[in-house]
Amino acid sequence: MSVIRSKILGVGSYLPEKVMTNDDLSKMVETSDEWIVERTGIKIRHLAADEEVTSDLAVKAAQDALENAGITVQELDAILVATTTPDHTFPATATKVQARLGMTHGFAFDLQAVCSGFMYAMTMADSLIRAGQVKTILVIGAETLSRLVDWTDRNTCVLFGDGAGAVVLTAVQGQGTAADTGILKAKVFSDGTFGELLHTTGGPSSSQTIGTIFMNGKEVFRHAVGKLADAAEDVLSEAGVSSEELTWLVPHQANLRIIDSTAKKLGLPASKVVVTVDHHANTSAASIPLALAEKVKSGEIKRGDLLLFDAMGGGFTWGAMLVRF
């Protein structure tokens, strides 16, 4: 049976030049490199320069992805930006990216699902492609989370970094089997009853400020491992694929202990798990596309590889996606 699939045509990334080490943080709050690495696996994070905004990061990742895909902006039908840290309340950051890329056709919009943003955006883009609304779409995850961090809170300030990752998706014909190239299966979820466990303290309507990040780390960890493993198992089951068939798990890079625990529940060895959290930290919606782009460019992820993405973020939002690269 012939079906439309969404193929990853190209990948791109951008990390700000400024690097903050754990030793740098130890001069700001009561912490140490050993404490941070033991609990999170993070060693460094990149921070946007004072004059850099989210759209700056997004544009650079987008240009990189277009070059990698070998297409021009004129071949795009739409741009979707997943971000929790837009330049402005409005207009959408995606429209700013659209303008700076010189694209005056098609449409562009933002999507906000915090750390699951890229998963949600890819699912939305895949739906648009399969419905015939677009043929080729640029999906970007971009964040300047350093603007939301309380730098006096050692439990959260050590976790986050800035960056952007992007993919170009395009429509291809498949046979409706797991051997197809492209997105094979995706499932996303949310449960707002857990919102207080991970949130910001402000917002335009509530406090007229952006606020700072609050997280109940112990509870978030407990929920994350179970929800990520369950979503992954659902996707694999519905696609008729076993975890043993996976080439790579490309998880949201929040915390090394969460990544390791999820992989263990799925029965995956460390050799099949992409880990970039040590040098990216948690970049929210940017984390999966950043990790993907790094491993594609290094040659570790190759055409034909079977990839599993999974992520969880505030809301709670979470999901998993199976992709034949």
Kinemage of the C-alpha trace (Angstrom):
@kinemage 1
@onewidth
@group {chain A} dominant
@subgroup {mainchain}
@vectorlist {calphas} color= white
{ca met a 1} P 0.000 0.000 0.000
{ca ser a 2} L 1.489 3.325 -1.089
{ca val a 3} L 1.600 5.985 1.625
{ca ile a 4} L 3.132 9.429 2.063
{ca arg a 5} L 6.060 9.551 4.479
{ca ser a 6} L 7.955 12.542 5.893
{ca lys a 7} L 11.665 12.079 5.173
{ca ile a 8} L 14.401 13.963 7.001
{ca leu a 9} L 16.146 15.561 4.052
{ca gly a 10} L 18.682 17.589 6.021
{ca val a 11} L 19.771 18.587 9.526
{ca gly a 12} L 21.295 21.732 10.991
{ca ser a 13} L 22.470 23.177 14.279
{ca tyr a 14} L 23.839 26.222 16.002
{ca leu a 15} L 25.403 26.702 19.437
{ca pro a 16} L 26.335 30.136 20.795
{ca glu a 17} L 30.045 30.805 21.198
{ca lys a 18} L 29.940 31.539 24.929
{ca val a 19} L 30.596 28.469 27.083
{ca met a 20} L 29.908 28.208 30.817
{ca thr a 21} L 31.683 25.419 32.685
{ca asn a 22} L 30.695 23.825 35.959
{ca asp a 23} L 33.666 25.572 37.551
{ca asp a 24} L 32.258 28.891 36.331
{ca leu a 25} L 28.971 28.041 38.036
{ca ser a 26} L 30.731 27.131 41.262
{ca lys a 27} L 31.799 30.776 41.526
{ca met a 28} L 28.141 31.864 41.349
{ca val a 29} L 26.314 29.329 43.539
{ca glu a 30} L 27.247 26.652 46.056
{ca thr a 31} L 28.055 23.769 43.726
{ca ser a 32} L 30.972 21.933 42.148
{ca asp a 33} L 31.894 20.139 38.948
{ca glu a 34} L 31.730 16.805 40.778
{ca trp a 35} L 28.257 17.540 42.208
{ca ile a 36} L 26.828 18.578 38.829
{ca val a 37} L 28.360 15.734 36.800
{ca glu a 38} L 27.283 13.090 39.320
{ca arg a 39} L 23.661 14.248 39.336
{ca thr a 40} L 23.175 15.357 35.724
{ca gly a 41} L 26.089 14.312 33.512
{ca ile a 42} L 26.474 17.947 32.401
{ca lys a 43} L 29.963 19.442 32.080
{ca ile a 44} L 29.411 22.586 30.009
{ca arg a 45} L 26.569 24.583 28.469
{ca his a 46} L 26.429 27.256 25.750
{ca leu a 47} L 24.860 30.639 26.497
{ca ala a 48} L 23.548 33.182 24.024
{ca ala a 49} L 25.405 36.477 23.898
{ca asp a 50} L 23.622 39.513 25.325
{ca glu a 51} L 22.666 40.692 21.842
{ca glu a 52} L 21.558 37.239 20.612
{ca val a 53} L 17.873 36.310 20.631
{ca thr a 54} L 16.137 33.035 19.867
{ca ser a 55} L 15.486 33.906 16.221
{ca asp a 56} L 19.231 34.520 15.702
{ca leu a 57} L 19.974 30.968 16.829
{ca ala a 58} L 17.064 29.587 14.805
{ca val a 59} L 18.122 31.309 11.578
{ca lys a 60} L 21.659 29.909 11.793
{ca ala a 61} L 20.381 26.375 12.424
{ca ala a 62} L 17.895 26.803 9.571
{ca gln a 63} L 20.565 27.925 7.117
{ca asp a 64} L 22.713 24.978 8.123
{ca ala a 65} L 19.806 22.554 7.602
{ca leu a 66} L 18.923 23.989 4.187
{ca glu a 67} L 22.543 23.661 3.079
{ca asn a 68} L 22.700 20.100 4.406
{ca ala a 69} L 19.463 19.253 2.595
{ca gly a 70} L 20.740 20.796 -0.630
{ca ile a 71} L 17.670 22.978 -1.167
{ca thr a 72} L 16.869 26.699 -1.240
{ca val a 73} L 14.343 28.559 0.851
{ca gln a 74} L 12.148 28.859 -2.233
{ca glu a 75} L 11.515 25.110 -2.038
{ca leu a 76} L 10.039 25.377 1.460
{ca asp a 77} L 6.279 25.513 1.966
{ca ala a 78} L 6.301 26.292 5.696
{ca ile a 79} L 8.408 26.910 8.795
{ca leu a 80} L 7.555 25.621 12.247
{ca val a 81} L 9.539 26.791 15.293
{ca ala a 82} L 9.267 24.982 18.609
{ca thr a 83} L 10.309 27.328 21.414
{ca thr a 84} L 9.530 28.282 24.992
{ca thr a 85} L 11.625 31.424 24.716
{ca pro a 86} L 10.292 33.472 21.772
{ca asp a 87} L 11.843 36.824 20.897
{ca his a 88} L 8.531 38.531 21.605
{ca thr a 89} L 5.080 37.571 22.845
{ca phe a 90} L 4.185 38.272 19.209
{ca pro a 91} L 4.882 38.138 16.318
{ca ala a 92} L 5.822 34.466 16.200
{ca thr a 93} L 9.545 33.757 16.138
{ca ala a 94} L 8.896 31.562 13.086
{ca thr a 95} L 7.746 34.588 11.083
{ca lys a 96} L 10.944 36.423 12.009
{ca val a 97} L 12.934 33.430 10.773
{ca gln a 98} L 10.832 33.384 7.621
{ca ala a 99} L 11.587 37.055 6.950
{ca arg a 100} L 15.310 36.729 7.594
{ca leu a 101} L 15.555 33.732 5.279
{ca gly a 102} L 13.928 35.855 2.555
{ca met a 103} L 10.806 33.687 2.366
{ca thr a 104} L 7.629 35.598 1.481
{ca his a 105} L 5.466 32.642 0.494
{ca gly a 106} L 3.906 29.805 2.491
{ca phe a 107} L 3.332 30.143 6.241
{ca ala a 108} L 5.192 30.072 9.544
{ca phe a 109} L 4.139 29.588 13.149
{ca asp a 110} L 5.430 28.753 16.634
{ca leu a 111} L 4.575 25.767 18.793
{ca gln a 112} L 5.126 25.608 22.561
{ca ala a 113} L 5.395 22.293 24.396
{ca val a 114} L 8.584 23.050 26.367
{ca cys a 115} L 11.096 20.166 26.186
{ca ser a 116} L 8.685 18.102 24.075
{ca gly a 117} L 8.386 20.966 21.596
{ca phe a 118} L 10.443 19.361 18.852
{ca met a 119} L 8.479 16.112 19.181
{ca tyr a 120} L 5.190 18.005 18.911
{ca ala a 121} L 6.478 20.100 16.007
{ca met a 122} L 7.666 17.059 14.076
{ca thr a 123} L 4.324 15.357 14.657
{ca met a 124} L 2.483 18.449 13.407
{ca ala a 125} L 4.764 18.764 10.378
{ca asp a 126} L 4.301 15.083 9.538
{ca ser a 127} L 0.535 15.517 9.715
{ca leu a 128} L 0.669 18.512 7.358
{ca ile a 129} L 2.770 16.539 4.880
{ca arg a 130} L 0.574 13.446 5.003
{ca ala a 131} L -2.545 15.596 4.578
{ca gly a 132} L -1.071 17.143 1.439
{ca gln a 133} L -1.017 20.661 2.909
{ca val a 134} L 2.738 21.010 2.361
{ca lys a 135} L 5.477 19.081 0.593
{ca thr a 136} L 8.578 20.441 2.316
{ca ile a 137} L 8.734 22.018 5.768
{ca leu a 138} L 11.493 23.375 7.981
{ca val a 139} L 11.163 22.339 11.639
{ca ile a 140} L 13.307 24.188 14.180
{ca gly a 141} L 13.791 23.784 17.905
{ca ala a 142} L 15.386 26.944 19.316
{ca glu a 143} L 15.829 28.168 22.872
{ca thr a 144} L 17.537 30.835 24.963
{ca leu a 145} L 16.691 29.167 28.270
{ca ser a 146} L 19.418 31.120 30.051
{ca arg a 147} L 16.929 34.023 30.043
{ca leu a 148} L 14.546 31.970 32.227
{ca val a 149} L 17.132 30.661 34.695
{ca asp a 150} L 17.331 31.802 38.305
{ca trp a 151} L 21.109 31.957 38.653
{ca thr a 152} L 20.832 31.790 42.454
{ca asp a 153} L 19.035 28.421 42.385
{ca arg a 154} L 21.685 25.711 42.207
{ca asn a 155} L 19.070 23.011 41.588
{ca thr a 156} L 18.036 24.487 38.238
{ca cys a 157} L 20.711 26.888 37.010
{ca val a 158} L 23.155 24.036 36.379
{ca leu a 159} L 20.782 22.247 34.015
{ca phe a 160} L 20.056 24.529 31.095
{ca gly a 161} L 21.757 25.876 27.993
{ca asp a 162} L 20.984 27.712 24.754
{ca gly a 163} L 21.024 26.456 21.185
{ca ala a 164} L 19.048 25.593 18.070
{ca gly a 165} L 18.613 22.545 15.877
{ca ala a 166} L 16.672 22.143 12.649
{ca val a 167} L 15.512 19.520 10.184
{ca val a 168} L 14.059 19.742 6.693
{ca leu a 169} L 11.190 17.308 6.170
{ca thr a 170} L 9.908 16.438 2.717
{ca ala a 171} L 7.215 14.150 1.325
{ca val a 172} L 8.265 10.804 -0.143
{ca gln a 173} L 6.356 7.709 -1.186
{ca gly a 174} L 6.483 4.676 1.068
{ca gln a 175} L 4.981 1.205 1.108
{ca gly a 176} L 3.421 1.483 4.544
{ca thr a 177} L 5.952 -0.814 6.223
{ca ala a 178} L 8.688 -0.338 8.827
{ca ala a 179} L 11.222 -0.569 5.992
{ca asp a 180} L 10.076 2.830 4.658
{ca thr a 181} L 12.242 5.926 4.920
{ca gly a 182} L 10.846 8.744 7.054
{ca ile a 183} L 8.619 9.103 10.090
{ca leu a 184} L 7.056 5.699 10.727
{ca lys a 185} L 5.065 6.362 13.906
{ca ala a 186} L 4.625 9.164 16.424
{ca lys a 187} L 2.616 9.583 19.610
{ca val a 188} L 2.421 12.654 21.840
{ca phe a 189} L 0.705 13.092 25.192
{ca ser a 190} L 0.025 15.657 27.896
{ca asp a 191} L -1.364 15.769 31.423
{ca gly a 192} L -1.867 19.233 32.869
{ca thr a 193} L -2.432 17.968 36.392
{ca phe a 194} L 1.353 17.819 36.814
{ca gly a 195} L 1.959 21.422 35.743
{ca glu a 196} L 3.093 22.642 39.144
{ca leu a 197} L 6.034 20.232 39.191
{ca leu a 198} L 7.816 22.043 36.356
{ca his a 199} L 6.860 25.573 35.379
{ca thr a 200} L 7.938 29.204 35.204
{ca thr a 201} L 6.915 31.678 37.864
{ca gly a 202} L 5.639 34.287 35.415
{ca gly a 203} L 3.873 35.030 32.165
{ca pro a 204} L 2.273 37.914 30.235
{ca ser a 205} L -1.237 37.294 31.572
{ca ser a 206} L -0.379 36.341 35.158
{ca ser a 207} L 2.534 38.501 36.260
{ca gln a 208} L 3.465 40.559 33.182
{ca thr a 209} L 6.974 39.094 33.545
{ca ile a 210} L 8.624 36.042 32.006
{ca gly a 211} L 9.419 34.550 35.432
{ca thr a 212} L 12.044 31.913 36.166
{ca ile a 213} L 12.131 28.119 36.045
{ca phe a 214} L 10.870 26.094 39.016
{ca met a 215} L 11.290 22.321 39.103
{ca asn a 216} L 10.572 19.587 41.623
{ca gly a 217} L 13.473 17.494 40.414
{ca lys a 218} L 12.725 14.296 42.284
{ca glu a 219} L 9.118 14.107 41.067
{ca val a 220} L 9.994 15.084 37.505
{ca phe a 221} L 12.623 12.326 37.381
{ca arg a 222} L 10.169 9.747 38.685
{ca his a 223} L 7.528 10.609 36.103
{ca ala a 224} L 9.981 11.084 33.234
{ca val a 225} L 11.460 7.596 33.177
{ca gly a 226} L 8.077 5.854 33.263
{ca lys a 227} L 6.356 8.119 30.751
{ca leu a 228} L 9.248 8.111 28.287
{ca ala a 229} L 9.586 4.328 28.352
{ca asp a 230} L 5.821 3.828 28.019
{ca ala a 231} L 5.571 6.198 25.039
{ca ala a 232} L 8.531 4.534 23.349
{ca glu a 233} L 7.067 1.077 23.864
{ca asp a 234} L 3.698 2.238 22.471
{ca val a 235} L 5.323 3.584 19.309
{ca leu a 236} L 7.459 0.491 18.782
{ca ser a 237} L 4.502 -1.823 19.336
{ca glu a 238} L 2.214 0.042 16.936
{ca ala a 239} L 4.950 0.116 14.298
{ca gly a 240} L 5.591 -3.600 14.725
{ca val a 241} L 9.236 -3.016 15.614
{ca ser a 242} L 11.230 -4.396 18.546
{ca ser a 243} L 13.721 -2.337 20.542
{ca glu a 244} L 16.458 -4.711 19.360
{ca glu a 245} L 15.916 -3.451 15.803
{ca leu a 246} L 16.717 0.150 16.759
{ca thr a 247} L 19.993 1.614 15.567
{ca trp a 248} L 19.876 4.595 17.892
{ca leu a 249} L 17.847 6.103 20.719
{ca val a 250} L 18.023 9.894 20.318
{ca pro a 251} L 16.463 11.163 23.547
{ca his a 252} L 15.802 14.614 24.917
{ca gln a 253} L 19.030 15.604 26.627
{ca ala a 254} L 17.742 16.618 30.057
{ca asn a 255} L 19.729 14.540 32.495
{ca leu a 256} L 22.069 11.602 31.991
{ca arg a 257} L 20.386 9.585 34.738
{ca ile a 258} L 17.001 9.928 33.005
{ca ile a 259} L 18.552 8.909 29.681
{ca asp a 260} L 20.289 5.890 31.201
{ca ser a 261} L 17.205 4.764 33.137
{ca thr a 262} L 14.944 5.044 30.078
{ca ala a 263} L 17.401 3.098 27.912
{ca lys a 264} L 17.627 0.392 30.560
{ca lys a 265} L 13.819 0.037 30.682
{ca leu a 266} L 13.835 -0.367 26.898
{ca gly a 267} L 16.640 -2.934 27.066
{ca leu a 268} L 19.014 -0.786 25.018
{ca pro a 269} L 22.791 -0.879 25.536
{ca ala a 270} L 24.687 2.386 26.023
{ca ser a 271} L 26.266 1.882 22.599
{ca lys a 272} L 22.873 2.582 20.990
{ca val a 273} L 22.103 5.761 22.960
{ca val a 274} L 23.009 9.237 21.698
{ca val a 275} L 24.301 11.395 24.562
{ca thr a 276} L 25.174 15.076 24.130
{ca val a 277} L 23.896 16.397 27.462
{ca asp a 278} L 27.472 16.592 28.764
{ca his a 279} L 28.346 19.406 26.342
{ca his a 280} L 24.914 20.809 25.444
{ca ala a 281} L 23.065 20.634 28.796
{ca asn a 282} L 19.252 20.785 28.578
{ca thr a 283} L 18.338 22.963 25.609
{ca ser a 284} L 14.622 22.091 25.774
{ca ala a 285} L 13.048 21.997 22.283
{ca ala a 286} L 16.495 22.283 20.681
{ca ser a 287} L 17.970 19.225 22.346
{ca ile a 288} L 16.901 16.381 20.031
{ca pro a 289} L 17.647 18.186 16.738
{ca leu a 290} L 21.010 19.341 18.143
{ca ala a 291} L 21.901 15.766 19.115
{ca leu a 292} L 20.655 14.441 15.771
{ca ala a 293} L 22.631 16.978 13.750
{ca glu a 294} L 25.823 16.286 15.687
{ca lys a 295} L 25.656 12.544 15.072
{ca val a 296} L 24.620 12.866 11.417
{ca lys a 297} L 27.504 15.233 10.718
{ca ser a 298} L 29.963 12.930 12.494
{ca gly a 299} L 28.787 10.028 10.343
{ca glu a 300} L 27.582 7.999 13.318
{ca ile a 301} L 23.949 8.229 12.169
{ca lys a 302} L 23.646 7.002 8.597
{ca arg a 303} L 20.932 6.679 5.987
{ca gly a 304} L 18.738 3.687 6.702
{ca asp a 305} L 19.317 3.805 10.465
{ca leu a 306} L 16.232 3.263 12.623
{ca leu a 307} L 15.949 6.052 15.192
{ca leu a 308} L 13.726 6.513 18.215
{ca phe a 309} L 13.190 10.045 19.540
{ca asp a 310} L 11.605 10.638 22.944
{ca ala a 311} L 11.103 13.676 25.166
{ca met a 312} L 9.222 14.972 28.184
{ca gly a 313} L 8.709 18.539 29.344
{ca gly a 314} L 6.676 20.841 31.519
{ca gly a 315} L 2.957 20.522 31.296
{ca phe a 316} L 3.589 17.568 31.502
{ca thr a 317} L 4.035 16.943 27.798
{ca trp a 318} L 5.799 13.905 26.366
{ca gly a 319} L 6.023 11.667 23.351
{ca ala a 320} L 8.043 9.343 21.134
{ca met a 321} L 8.704 9.036 17.415
{ca leu a 322} L 10.126 6.263 15.241
{ca val a 323} L 12.067 7.430 12.191
{ca arg a 324} L 13.932 5.618 9.431
{ca phe a 325} L 16.711 8.075 8.594
